[in-house]
Amino acid sequence: MDKPAIFDFGEDWSIVFVPYEVNKLMGEIIQSLYPGIGNKNWVVVGHGDFIDSVREINPYEPGIYMPLTRKDVEALKPNRIFLGHIHQPISGDTVVYAGSPCGLDINETGHRYFIIFDSDRNEIIKQKVENDILYFQASLIVFPTENSFELLGRQIQDCIKGWDIQSADEKKARIRVKVSGYSSDRKALEKFIRKEFKNFEFEKEPDISEAKFSDDSDLDFIFEKCLDELLNLGDELETKSMEHEIYNSILNLIYGG
């Protein structure tokens, strides 16, 4: 497709194709085609950035890239919008990125998919792509507590569970692990990380450059008290990334960052 166009399929559906055009807004192009849709159901297939409250960055092409806004979506009300450009799968109520079918580097993590759109049911079917290599990343915090490795082990197991990887596919995985926080023993920390990820191949050496090391028992006691209070917050922490940021901030405050 080298120009915007509408294609009808069946009696009830239209596809609006919006290929990339430099210095153009996707919403304006769709709006110009809108009168040709009539009363049919319709989907958009395009290439650009959906500008929402949370925006995934494309590391290969920085900057805003043929933007589509939430205001455009709410005004035009297509049944679905399928976008390219972002290589990581993202699924919203209306806007969907299939992501790249094969990870190009470590930043394109997880299983890869292509999408089948069932127009009879207005449903999306994700079809997994079988690749030779799957990339995964883990961002962990080690706490300076008596059960520090137990807590770290739980994080690692939760991380592996979130990867949703079958044992038969473990050999395909290439992982990158980054650890922050505080510990009293660098060698023991490195050994523990390797043991917990023993079924996986590291894409590069575990990165513990942001971890600091302390053997001050008084500071450890203070942190344990703070940790108890944080754990009581439970679901009040909105996201894992927020939880991660709070833990690191408290660690830096107590131990000096």
C-alpha positions in Angstrom: 0.0 0.0 0.0 1.5 3.3 -1.0 -1.5 5.6 -0.5 -4.5 5.7 1.8 -7.4 3.6 0.6 -10.6 1.8 1.6 -11.2 -1.8 0.8 -14.6 -3.5 1.3 -14.8 -7.1 2.4 -18.1 -8.8 2.7 -21.3 -6.8 2.9 -20.7 -5.4 6.3 -17.0 -4.5 6.7 -14.4 -2.1 5.4 -10.6 -1.8 5.9 -9.1 1.6 5.9 -5.4 1.4 5.0 -3.1 4.2 6.2 0.5 3.8 5.0 3.1 6.1 6.4 3.3 9.6 5.0 6.0 12.0 6.3 4.7 15.0 8.3 1.1 13.7 8.3 -1.3 13.1 11.2 -3.0 9.7 11.0 -6.3 11.1 12.3 -6.5 13.7 9.6 -6.0 11.0 6.9 -8.6 8.7 8.4 -11.0 11.7 8.7 -10.6 12.4 5.0 -11.6 8.8 4.1 -14.4 8.6 6.7 -17.3 9.6 4.3 -16.5 6.6 2.1 -17.1 4.1 4.9 -20.9 4.6 5.2 -22.7 2.5 7.7 -20.3 -0.4 7.6 -18.2 -1.8 10.4 -14.6 -0.9 9.8 -11.0 -1.3 11.0 -7.9 0.7 10.4 -4.6 -0.8 9.4 -1.8 1.8 9.7 1.7 2.6 10.7 2.4 5.1 13.5 2.3 6.1 17.1 -0.8 5.9 19.2 -0.5 8.9 21.6 -2.0 7.8 24.9 -1.3 8.3 28.6 1.3 5.5 28.3 3.3 5.4 25.1 5.8 2.7 24.1 9.0 4.1 22.6 10.4 2.7 19.4 14.2 2.6 19.9 14.9 2.4 16.2 13.0 5.6 15.2 12.9 8.1 18.0 10.4 11.0 18.1 6.7 11.1 17.2 5.9 9.0 14.2 2.6 9.7 12.3 0.6 10.2 15.5 -2.9 9.0 16.2 -4.6 10.4 19.3 -7.2 9.0 21.7 -9.4 12.0 20.7 -9.2 10.7 17.1 -10.3 7.2 18.1 -13.1 8.4 20.3 -14.4 10.7 17.5 -14.2 8.3 14.6 -15.1 5.1 16.6 -13.6 2.3 14.4 -14.2 -1.2 15.6 -10.4 -1.9 15.7 -7.1 -0.2 14.9 -4.2 -2.3 14.0 -0.8 -0.5 14.0 2.7 -1.2 13.0 5.9 0.8 14.0 6.1 -0.3 17.6 7.9 -3.7 17.8 6.5 -4.8 21.2 3.0 -6.3 21.3 0.5 -3.9 22.9 -3.2 -4.6 23.2 -5.8 -2.0 24.2 -9.6 -2.0 23.9 -9.5 -0.7 20.3 -5.8 0.0 19.4 -3.6 -3.1 18.9 0.1 -3.5 18.0 0.9 -7.0 16.9 4.6 -6.4 17.5 7.5 -7.8 15.5 7.0 -11.5 14.6 10.7 -12.1 15.4 12.6 -10.3 18.1 15.4 -8.2 16.6 17.3 -7.6 19.8 17.0 -8.1 23.6 14.5 -5.2 23.9 11.9 -7.1 22.0 11.1 -9.6 24.7 8.7 -12.5 25.1 6.8 -14.7 22.7 6.1 -13.2 19.3 2.7 -13.2 17.6 0.8 -12.3 14.5 -2.9 -11.4 14.7 -6.0 -12.9 13.0 -9.1 -10.7 13.0 -12.3 -12.6 13.1 -14.8 -10.1 11.6 -17.8 -12.4 12.3 -17.2 -12.1 16.0 -15.3 -8.9 16.1 -12.5 -10.7 17.9 -8.8 -10.8 17.8 -7.0 -14.2 17.7 -3.3 -14.1 18.6 -1.3 -16.8 16.8 2.1 -17.5 18.3 5.2 -17.5 16.1 7.7 -20.3 16.7 11.1 -18.7 16.8 14.6 -20.1 17.3 15.4 -17.4 19.9 13.2 -15.7 22.6 14.5 -12.7 24.5 13.6 -12.0 28.1 14.7 -9.5 30.7 14.6 -9.4 34.5 14.9 -6.3 36.8 15.5 -7.4 40.4 16.1 -5.8 43.8 18.2 -7.5 46.5 17.2 -6.4 50.0 19.7 -6.2 52.9 17.7 -8.5 55.2 18.4 -11.9 56.9 16.3 -13.6 54.3 17.6 -11.5 51.4 18.1 -14.4 49.0 14.8 -15.9 49.9 13.1 -12.7 48.9 15.2 -12.4 45.7 14.4 -16.0 44.8 10.7 -15.2 45.0 11.2 -12.3 42.6 13.1 -14.5 40.2 10.4 -17.2 40.3 7.6 -14.6 39.7 9.7 -13.2 36.8 10.1 -16.7 35.2 6.4 -17.4 35.7 5.5 -14.1 34.0 7.6 -15.1 30.9 5.1 -18.0 30.4 7.8 -20.2 28.9 7.4 -23.9 28.6 10.3 -26.1 29.6 10.8 -27.3 26.0 11.4 -23.7 25.0 13.9 -22.8 27.8 16.8 -23.6 25.5 15.6 -20.9 23.1 15.7 -18.2 25.8 18.4 -15.6 25.9 18.1 -13.6 29.1 19.5 -10.3 30.5 19.4 -9.8 34.3 19.8 -6.5 36.1 20.0 -6.2 39.9 19.8 -3.1 42.1 19.6 -2.8 45.9 22.0 -3.7 48.7 23.7 -6.9 49.8 26.5 -7.9 52.1 28.2 -10.4 49.7 28.9 -9.8 46.0 30.1 -13.3 45.2 27.2 -15.0 47.0 24.8 -12.7 45.1 26.3 -13.6 41.7 26.3 -17.3 42.5 22.7 -17.2 43.6 21.5 -15.4 40.5 23.3 -18.0 38.2 21.8 -20.9 40.2 18.2 -19.6 40.0 18.5 -19.0 36.3 20.4 -22.2 35.6 18.0 -23.4 32.9 18.6 -20.3 30.8 21.4 -18.9 28.7 22.5 -15.4 29.6 22.6 -13.0 26.6 25.3 -11.1 28.6 26.7 -11.4 32.1 24.3 -10.6 35.0 24.5 -6.8 35.6 24.9 -6.0 39.3 26.6 -2.6 38.7 23.7 -0.8 40.4 23.8 -3.1 43.4 25.7 -1.7 46.4 27.2 -3.7 49.3 27.0 -3.0 53.0 27.5 -4.9 56.2 26.0 -2.3 58.6 23.6 -4.3 60.8 22.0 -1.1 62.3 21.0 0.1 58.8 19.8 -3.4 57.9 17.5 -3.3 61.0 16.1 0.1 59.9 15.4 -1.1 56.4 13.7 -4.3 57.7 11.2 -2.1 59.6 10.6 0.0 56.5 10.1 -3.1 54.4 7.4 -4.3 56.9 5.5 -1.1 56.4 5.8 -1.3 52.6 4.5 -4.8 52.5 1.5 -3.6 54.4 0.6 -1.3 51.5 -0.1 -4.3 49.3 -2.4 -3.4 46.4 -2.1 0.3 47.1 1.1 0.3 44.9 -0.3 0.7 41.4 2.4 -1.0 39.4 5.5 -3.2 39.7 7.6 -0.4 38.4 6.3 2.0 41.1 7.0 -0.6 43.7 10.5 -1.0 42.3 11.1 2.7 42.3 9.9 3.1 45.9 12.1 0.3 47.2 15.2 1.7 45.5 14.5 5.2 46.9 14.2 4.0 50.4 17.4 1.9 50.1 19.3 4.9 48.8 17.9 7.1 51.6 19.0 4.7 54.3 22.3 3.5 52.9 23.2 6.5 50.9 22.9 6.4 47.1 
